[in-house]
Amino acid sequence: MKKAILAAVVTLVIGLLVMSIFTEAIEFGILAAIAVMGAFIIYFNEKKK
């Protein structure tokens, strides 16, 4: 459960940070959040093996 909370918080922070940098294009924040969450999923799945 700690991993899920950590992943959610980091994803939210990265998404908001990128959105604040690229104020003209909010889509970049959404894409960054999706990329971070995908990286967390791959990392945690590979760590189990």
HELIX and SHEET records of a PDB file:
HELIX    1   1 LYS A    2  ILE A   21  1                                  20    
HELIX    2   2 GLU A   27  LYS A   48  1                                  22    
END                                                                             
